[in-house]
């Protein structure tokens, strides 16, 4: 009897919502490489290479109750990665629909299907952002006053709250992972690496005063897989590599690519006021602004934190940031700018 139960358990699938995105693709590849064959991917369209590898396709939307119920059938664990990334507050409604309503529907369907574990992809921005160089960890109160300025981070904050409220009790386990800016190869949709592409395309006119943290998508995928077994219920885990000023970040990109880093420095208040003015002028003309004021505002903050908890509990490790940046540049050059365009990488 014990043996038959074990076999039945292994036959249940691991569902990955948003499994065709930047992070999801790396999770699928790593799990397939490790010999995992009981995978199901939920996305609007699942690529043929995944299907050919034995991945079950659950094509649909997390905002559709029927699609979600079908996707959760015969599933034991879920990586919930489906989401929308936008720095435009005008996209608040669509982000809330996916992050809040979609998460609520998924939790309801998961409970009905008897799913035991859910690993939720959130953002370091729901914990670690300040106007000074404060280095955060998971014990700090979430800076709701700052988060509420930006629709994306606000929606991720409330997504966490929704999951914590809805996926609890009866032996269920919810683990929340909070990675910083994901960089590395294979970001086909430019959902995360566009800042590097903009740098390579000389579209960044000045160096913001703030600082960032970034992490390799491959290391992040490994941490998510580890969280299936090692993550603790209702705990958050920050995943990052290194904290650095934007000036240092651009300097590293310059040394690796040969593209000059922006030397212009603009006072914070002037940068924010100027970007808002430009954006409003273009809006009055009915045209898209070349400057996104919310992106400018965010770049004046510091997104610093410590990943010790993830190191200790999940075994998370991050590779040399130079490797991540070099691989990001190489991928973007080969797939968006043309191989060898800068004579490097």
C-alpha positions as CSV (number, residue, x, y, z in Angstrom):
1,X,0.0,0.0,0.0
2,X,2.8,2.4,0.9
3,X,4.4,1.8,-2.5
4,X,1.2,2.4,-4.4
5,X,0.8,5.7,-2.6
6,X,4.3,6.8,-3.5
7,X,3.7,5.9,-7.1
8,X,0.5,7.9,-7.2
9,X,2.3,10.9,-5.7
10,X,5.0,10.9,-8.3
11,X,2.5,10.8,-11.1
12,X,1.0,14.1,-10.0
13,X,2.1,17.1,-11.9
14,X,4.0,20.2,-11.0
15,X,2.2,23.2,-12.5
16,X,4.1,26.2,-13.6
17,X,1.9,29.2,-14.4
18,X,3.7,31.7,-16.7
19,X,6.0,28.8,-17.5
20,X,7.0,30.2,-20.9
21,X,8.3,33.5,-19.5
22,X,11.9,34.5,-18.7
23,X,12.1,32.8,-15.3
24,X,9.6,30.0,-16.1
25,X,11.6,28.8,-19.1
26,X,14.7,28.4,-17.0
27,X,12.8,26.5,-14.3
28,X,11.4,24.1,-17.0
29,X,14.8,23.6,-18.5
30,X,16.5,22.9,-15.2
31,X,13.8,20.5,-14.1
32,X,13.9,18.6,-17.4
33,X,17.6,18.4,-17.2
34,X,17.3,16.9,-13.7
35,X,15.0,14.2,-15.0
36,X,11.7,15.6,-13.9
37,X,8.9,14.6,-16.4
38,X,5.7,15.4,-14.5
39,X,5.5,19.0,-15.5
40,X,2.5,21.0,-16.7
41,X,2.9,24.6,-18.0
42,X,0.0,27.1,-18.1
43,X,0.4,29.9,-20.6
44,X,-1.5,31.5,-23.5
45,X,0.6,29.4,-25.8
46,X,3.1,26.6,-24.9
47,X,6.0,26.2,-27.4
48,X,6.5,23.0,-29.3
49,X,9.9,22.3,-27.7
50,X,8.3,22.0,-24.3
51,X,5.5,19.7,-25.6
52,X,8.2,17.6,-27.4
53,X,10.0,17.3,-24.1
54,X,7.0,15.7,-22.5
55,X,5.6,18.9,-20.7
56,X,1.8,18.9,-20.5
57,X,0.3,22.1,-22.0
58,X,-2.5,23.8,-20.1
59,X,-3.1,26.7,-22.5
60,X,-5.3,29.4,-21.0
61,X,-5.3,32.4,-18.6
62,X,-5.0,32.6,-14.8
63,X,-7.9,35.1,-14.9
64,X,-10.3,32.5,-16.3
65,X,-11.8,30.3,-13.6
66,X,-12.4,27.3,-16.0
67,X,-8.8,27.4,-17.3
68,X,-7.4,27.6,-13.8
69,X,-9.5,24.7,-12.6
70,X,-8.5,22.5,-15.5
71,X,-4.8,23.4,-15.0
72,X,-4.9,22.5,-11.3
73,X,-6.3,19.0,-12.0
74,X,-4.0,16.2,-10.8
75,X,-1.4,18.7,-9.5
76,X,0.6,18.4,-6.3
77,X,2.6,21.7,-6.4
78,X,2.5,25.0,-8.2
79,X,5.1,27.5,-9.2
80,X,3.0,30.7,-9.6
81,X,4.9,32.9,-12.0
82,X,2.2,34.3,-14.2
83,X,2.2,38.1,-14.2
84,X,2.5,41.4,-16.0
85,X,5.5,43.7,-15.7
86,X,4.9,47.4,-16.4
87,X,6.3,50.6,-14.9
88,X,3.3,52.5,-16.3
89,X,0.6,53.3,-13.6
90,X,-1.9,53.3,-16.4
91,X,-1.6,49.5,-16.5
92,X,-2.7,49.2,-12.9
93,X,-6.1,47.6,-13.7
94,X,-4.6,44.9,-15.9
95,X,-1.8,44.1,-13.4
96,X,-4.3,43.9,-10.6
97,X,-6.5,41.6,-12.6
98,X,-3.6,39.2,-13.2
99,X,-1.8,39.5,-9.9
100,X,-4.8,39.7,-7.5
101,X,-7.8,38.2,-9.2
102,X,-5.7,35.6,-11.0
103,X,-3.9,34.6,-7.7
104,X,-7.2,34.3,-5.9
105,X,-8.7,32.1,-8.6
106,X,-5.6,29.9,-8.6
107,X,-5.6,29.5,-4.8
108,X,-9.3,28.6,-4.9
109,X,-8.7,26.0,-7.6
110,X,-5.6,24.7,-6.0
111,X,-7.4,24.1,-2.7
112,X,-10.2,22.3,-4.5
113,X,-7.7,20.1,-6.3
114,X,-5.8,19.2,-3.2
115,X,-2.6,21.0,-4.1
116,X,-0.2,21.0,-1.2
117,X,2.6,23.4,-2.1
118,X,2.7,26.8,-3.9
119,X,5.8,28.8,-4.6
120,X,4.9,32.4,-5.5
121,X,7.1,34.7,-7.5
122,X,6.9,38.2,-6.1
123,X,9.5,41.0,-6.2
124,X,12.2,42.3,-3.9
125,X,10.5,45.7,-4.5
126,X,7.7,44.7,-2.0
127,X,10.3,44.7,0.8
128,X,13.5,46.5,-0.2
129,X,13.2,50.0,-1.5
130,X,14.2,53.3,0.2
131,X,15.4,56.8,-0.4
132,X,18.7,56.1,1.3
133,X,21.1,53.2,1.1
134,X,19.3,51.1,3.6
135,X,20.1,47.4,3.2
136,X,16.9,45.4,3.9
137,X,16.1,41.8,4.8
138,X,12.9,39.9,5.3
139,X,12.5,41.1,8.9
140,X,11.9,44.7,7.9
141,X,8.3,46.0,7.7
142,X,7.2,46.3,4.0
143,X,7.4,50.0,2.9
144,X,3.8,50.4,1.9
145,X,4.0,54.2,1.7
146,X,6.7,53.9,-1.0
147,X,5.3,50.8,-2.8
148,X,1.9,52.5,-3.2
149,X,3.5,55.1,-5.6
150,X,4.0,52.4,-8.3
151,X,1.2,50.2,-9.6
152,X,3.4,47.2,-10.4
153,X,4.9,46.9,-6.9
154,X,1.6,47.7,-5.2
155,X,0.0,44.9,-7.2
156,X,2.7,42.5,-6.2
157,X,2.4,43.5,-2.5
158,X,-1.4,42.8,-2.6
159,X,-0.7,39.6,-4.6
160,X,1.3,38.4,-1.6
161,X,-1.4,39.3,0.8
162,X,-4.0,37.5,-1.3
163,X,-2.0,34.3,-1.5
164,X,-1.2,34.4,2.3
165,X,-4.9,34.8,3.0
166,X,-6.2,32.2,0.5
167,X,-3.6,29.4,0.5
168,X,-3.4,28.4,4.2
169,X,-4.5,25.7,6.5
170,X,-5.0,21.9,6.1
171,X,-1.3,21.3,5.7
172,X,-0.8,23.6,2.8
173,X,2.5,25.4,2.3
174,X,3.0,28.8,0.6
175,X,6.5,30.0,0.0
176,X,7.1,33.5,-1.4
177,X,10.3,34.3,-3.3
178,X,11.3,37.9,-3.9
179,X,14.0,38.2,-6.6
180,X,15.5,41.5,-7.7
181,X,16.0,42.5,-11.3
182,X,16.4,39.3,-13.4
183,X,19.2,39.4,-15.9
184,X,20.9,36.7,-18.0
185,X,20.2,34.9,-21.3
186,X,16.9,34.0,-23.0
187,X,14.7,37.0,-22.1
188,X,12.8,36.7,-25.4
189,X,10.1,39.2,-24.4
190,X,12.5,41.7,-22.9
191,X,10.4,41.6,-19.7
192,X,13.4,42.2,-17.5
193,X,16.6,42.9,-19.5
194,X,15.3,45.9,-21.4
195,X,17.4,48.3,-19.3
196,X,20.5,46.6,-20.6
197,X,19.3,46.7,-24.2
198,X,18.5,50.4,-23.7
199,X,22.0,51.0,-22.5
200,X,23.5,49.1,-25.4
201,X,21.3,51.2,-27.7
202,X,22.5,54.4,-26.1
203,X,18.9,55.3,-25.0
204,X,19.8,56.1,-21.4
205,X,20.7,59.9,-21.3
206,X,22.0,60.2,-17.8
207,X,23.1,58.3,-14.7
208,X,20.4,58.2,-12.0
209,X,21.5,58.8,-8.4
210,X,19.9,55.6,-7.0
211,X,21.1,52.0,-6.7
212,X,19.9,48.6,-7.7
213,X,20.3,44.9,-7.1
214,X,20.1,42.3,-9.8
215,X,20.3,38.5,-9.9
216,X,21.0,35.9,-12.6
217,X,17.8,34.2,-13.8
218,X,19.5,30.8,-13.8
219,X,20.4,31.1,-10.1
220,X,16.9,32.3,-9.4
221,X,15.4,29.3,-11.1
222,X,17.6,27.0,-9.0
223,X,16.3,28.7,-5.8
224,X,12.7,28.3,-6.9
225,X,13.2,24.6,-7.4
226,X,14.9,24.3,-4.0
227,X,12.0,26.1,-2.4
228,X,9.6,23.3,-3.4
229,X,11.2,21.2,-0.7
230,X,13.1,23.6,1.6
231,X,10.9,26.7,1.7
232,X,9.0,27.4,4.9
233,X,5.3,28.1,5.0
234,X,4.4,31.9,4.9
235,X,8.0,32.9,4.6
236,X,9.5,35.3,2.1
237,X,13.0,34.9,0.6
238,X,14.9,37.7,-1.0
239,X,17.1,36.6,-4.0
240,X,19.8,39.0,-5.1
241,X,23.4,39.1,-6.2
242,X,25.0,42.5,-5.4
243,X,23.9,46.0,-4.5
244,X,25.4,48.8,-6.6
245,X,24.8,52.3,-7.7
246,X,23.4,52.8,-11.2
247,X,26.7,54.6,-12.0
248,X,28.6,51.4,-11.1
249,X,26.1,49.2,-13.0
250,X,26.5,51.3,-16.2
251,X,30.3,51.4,-15.7
252,X,30.4,47.6,-15.7
253,X,28.2,47.4,-18.8
254,X,30.6,49.9,-20.5
255,X,33.7,47.8,-19.7
256,X,32.0,44.6,-21.0
257,X,30.4,46.1,-24.1
258,X,32.5,49.0,-25.1
259,X,29.4,51.3,-25.1
260,X,30.1,54.5,-23.2
261,X,28.2,54.9,-20.0
262,X,26.2,58.1,-19.6
263,X,28.3,60.8,-17.9
264,X,25.5,63.3,-17.3
265,X,24.2,63.5,-13.7
266,X,21.0,65.3,-13.0
267,X,19.7,66.3,-9.5
268,X,17.0,64.0,-8.3
269,X,14.3,66.7,-8.1
270,X,15.1,68.1,-11.5
271,X,15.2,64.6,-13.1
272,X,11.7,63.7,-11.7
273,X,10.2,67.1,-12.5
274,X,11.7,67.1,-16.0
275,X,10.5,63.6,-16.8
276,X,7.0,64.4,-15.6
277,X,6.9,67.6,-17.7
278,X,8.1,65.8,-20.9
279,X,5.6,63.0,-20.3
280,X,2.7,65.4,-19.9
281,X,3.7,67.4,-23.0
282,X,3.7,64.2,-25.2
283,X,0.4,63.1,-23.6
284,X,-1.2,66.5,-24.6
285,X,0.0,65.8,-28.2
286,X,-1.5,62.4,-28.1
287,X,2.0,60.8,-28.5
288,X,4.0,58.2,-26.6
289,X,6.6,59.9,-24.4
290,X,10.3,58.9,-24.9
291,X,10.6,59.3,-21.1
292,X,8.7,57.3,-18.5
293,X,8.4,59.4,-15.3
294,X,7.8,56.4,-13.0
295,X,10.9,54.7,-14.3
296,X,12.9,57.9,-13.6
297,X,11.4,58.1,-10.2
298,X,12.2,54.5,-9.3
299,X,15.8,54.9,-10.5
300,X,16.4,57.6,-7.9
301,X,15.7,55.1,-5.1
302,X,17.9,52.4,-3.6
303,X,16.8,48.7,-4.0
304,X,19.4,47.2,-1.6
305,X,19.0,44.0,0.4
306,X,20.7,41.0,2.0
307,X,20.0,37.4,0.7
308,X,21.4,35.6,3.8
309,X,18.1,33.9,4.6
310,X,17.8,32.4,1.1
311,X,21.5,31.3,1.3
312,X,21.0,29.6,4.7
313,X,17.6,28.0,4.1
314,X,17.4,27.4,0.4
315,X,21.0,26.9,-0.4
316,X,20.8,29.9,-2.8
317,X,24.0,30.9,-4.4
318,X,24.6,33.7,-6.9
319,X,27.3,33.6,-9.6
320,X,29.8,36.4,-10.3
321,X,27.8,39.5,-11.5
322,X,30.3,40.0,-14.3
323,X,29.2,36.6,-15.8
324,X,25.6,37.5,-15.6
325,X,26.1,40.9,-17.2
326,X,28.4,39.4,-19.9
327,X,25.8,36.7,-20.8
328,X,23.0,39.2,-20.8
329,X,25.0,41.5,-23.3
330,X,25.9,38.5,-25.4
331,X,22.3,37.3,-25.7
332,X,20.9,40.8,-26.5
333,X,23.6,41.4,-29.1
334,X,23.0,38.1,-30.8
335,X,19.2,38.2,-30.7
336,X,18.3,41.9,-30.9
337,X,21.3,43.9,-32.1
338,X,23.2,41.5,-34.2
339,X,26.2,39.3,-33.2
340,X,29.5,41.1,-32.8
341,X,27.9,44.6,-33.1
342,X,30.3,46.0,-30.5
343,X,33.2,43.7,-31.3
344,X,32.9,42.2,-27.8
345,X,31.1,39.3,-26.1
